[in-house]
Amino acid sequence: MSSIQNQKSKRIAIIGSGISGLGSAWLLSEHSPHDVVLYEQNDYIGGHTHTVDYIVPTTKSSANPKSIPVDTGFIVFNPLTYPNLLRFFKYKNIEYMKSEMSFSFSRNNGEFEWSGKNPFSVFAQPKNLLNIDMWKMLYDIFRFNFHATELLNFPDDHPEKQLSDLPQEPVCWSELARSENAEG
């Protein structure tokens, strides 16, 4: 008999039905003698991997409103970030396809729009070429990326990597970058 078969069955609670919760629940229920209970606060499973139907506003009152499935899910989906998930997909013969990951948003009915795909999409609204706040935001993004990449190359015990130096309350990056304590 294997040590798994000799284990006394326990009742295990899994909190959250995101990919980690679902993966843990599946693994324990399929490959252990334990009873697994999955708890989820939302009325759907999947955590961030959630698809919602967006009804096109101009078609809402029509007999056949148009809907577009919108994934609110993965920020990134690649082998580097999700190696175990990809192995799980392979094990379960779940197909996936490559896609382009991007980020964009629109605020105040199109008053401000952003897409970080390339310089043309960043300045899709030509008025932003002359917007000093837009240029400050871009500077903050490049500065953050530069310093974050540099920080990743430090050894884990380097003083610059110590979490004790970080603010205890949430801080907007732009405010932090412009604070008197920030270098640059």
C-alpha positions in Angstrom: 0.0 0.0 0.0 1.2 3.5 -0.8 1.4 6.2 1.9 -1.4 8.0 0.2 -3.8 5.1 0.7 -2.8 4.8 4.3 -3.6 8.4 5.1 -6.7 9.1 7.2 -9.3 11.1 5.2 -9.5 14.7 6.2 -12.0 17.4 5.3 -10.1 20.2 3.5 -11.4 23.6 2.7 -10.2 25.5 -0.3 -11.0 29.2 -0.2 -11.5 30.8 -3.6 -12.2 29.3 -7.0 -9.5 31.1 -8.9 -7.0 29.0 -10.8 -5.0 28.2 -7.7 -8.2 27.1 -5.8 -9.6 25.1 -8.7 -6.2 23.5 -9.3 -5.8 22.6 -5.6 -9.3 21.3 -5.3 -8.9 19.1 -8.4 -5.5 17.8 -7.4 -6.7 16.9 -3.9 -10.0 15.4 -5.0 -8.4 13.3 -7.7 -5.2 12.2 -6.0 -5.8 12.0 -2.3 -8.3 10.3 0.0 -9.5 13.6 1.4 -12.9 15.3 1.1 -12.5 18.7 -0.5 -14.9 21.6 -0.1 -14.5 24.6 -2.3 -15.7 28.0 -0.9 -16.3 30.9 -3.2 -17.8 34.3 -2.4 -18.9 35.2 -5.9 -21.8 33.7 -7.9 -19.3 32.3 -10.4 -16.2 30.2 -10.3 -12.9 31.0 -11.9 -11.7 34.1 -10.0 -9.9 36.4 -12.4 -10.6 33.9 -15.3 -14.1 35.3 -15.7 -15.9 36.1 -18.9 -18.8 38.5 -18.9 -21.2 39.4 -21.8 -21.0 43.0 -22.6 -24.2 44.3 -24.2 -23.5 46.8 -26.9 -25.4 49.9 -25.7 -26.8 50.9 -29.0 -28.5 47.5 -29.3 -29.9 47.2 -25.7 -33.5 48.1 -26.7 -33.5 46.1 -29.9 -35.2 42.7 -30.2 -31.8 41.0 -30.6 -29.2 43.0 -28.6 -25.6 42.3 -29.5 -23.3 41.0 -26.9 -19.6 40.6 -26.9 -17.9 38.2 -24.6 -15.2 40.0 -22.6 -12.6 38.2 -20.6 -11.8 40.0 -17.4 -9.2 37.4 -16.7 -5.5 36.8 -17.0 -3.3 39.8 -17.0 -0.7 37.6 -18.8 -0.8 34.1 -19.9 2.5 32.6 -20.9 4.8 29.7 -20.0 7.0 31.8 -17.7 4.1 33.0 -15.6 1.9 29.9 -15.6 4.0 26.8 -16.1 1.9 24.6 -13.8 -1.3 25.8 -15.4 0.0 24.9 -18.9 1.0 21.4 -17.6 -2.5 21.0 -16.2 -4.0 22.0 -19.5 -1.8 19.5 -21.3 -2.7 16.8 -18.8 -6.4 17.4 -19.2 -6.1 17.9 -23.0 -7.4 21.5 -22.8 -6.6 23.5 -25.9 -5.6 27.1 -25.8 -4.5 29.5 -28.5 -2.0 32.3 -28.6 -3.3 35.8 -28.4 -1.9 39.3 -28.1 -2.1 40.6 -24.5 -2.7 44.3 -24.3 -4.2 46.9 -21.9 -6.4 49.8 -22.7 -9.1 51.8 -21.0 -11.5 54.7 -21.7 -12.7 57.2 -19.0 -15.4 59.8 -19.0 -17.1 58.7 -22.2 -13.9 58.8 -24.2 -12.5 62.0 -22.7 -9.3 60.1 -21.9 -8.3 56.9 -23.6 -5.2 54.8 -23.2 -3.6 51.9 -24.9 -0.1 50.9 -24.2 0.5 48.8 -27.3 2.7 51.3 -29.2 3.4 55.1 -29.4 0.5 55.5 -31.9 -2.0 54.0 -29.6 -0.6 55.9 -26.6 -1.3 59.1 -28.5 -4.4 57.9 -30.2 -5.9 61.2 -29.0 -3.6 63.8 -30.7 -4.5 66.4 -27.9 -2.4 64.3 -25.5 0.8 65.1 -27.4 0.5 68.5 -25.8 -0.8 67.3 -22.4 2.0 67.7 -19.8 0.3 65.2 -17.4 0.4 62.6 -20.1 4.1 63.1 -20.5 4.6 62.9 -16.7 2.7 59.7 -16.6 4.8 58.2 -19.4 8.0 59.3 -17.6 6.7 57.6 -14.4 6.1 54.4 -16.3 9.5 54.3 -17.9 11.2 55.3 -14.7 9.3 52.6 -12.8 10.2 50.0 -15.4 13.8 51.0 -15.4 14.2 50.9 -11.6 12.1 47.7 -11.2 14.2 45.9 -13.8 17.4 47.1 -12.1 16.0 46.0 -8.7 15.3 42.5 -10.0 19.0 42.1 -10.7 20.0 42.7 -7.1 20.6 39.8 -4.8 17.6 39.0 -2.5 19.4 40.2 0.6 20.3 43.6 -0.9 19.1 46.5 1.2 17.2 48.0 -1.8 15.0 44.9 -1.9 13.9 45.0 1.8 10.1 45.3 2.1 10.4 47.1 5.5 11.3 50.3 3.6 8.0 50.3 1.7 5.1 52.4 2.8 2.6 50.5 5.0 -0.4 52.3 3.4 -1.2 52.1 -0.3 0.5 54.9 -2.3 -0.1 56.0 -5.8 3.1 55.3 -7.8 3.1 58.8 -9.3 2.9 60.4 -5.9 5.7 58.2 -4.6 7.9 58.9 -7.6 7.5 62.6 -7.1 7.8 62.6 -3.4 10.8 64.3 -1.8 12.2 60.9 -0.8 12.3 59.6 -4.4 15.6 59.9 -6.2 15.9 61.3 -9.7 
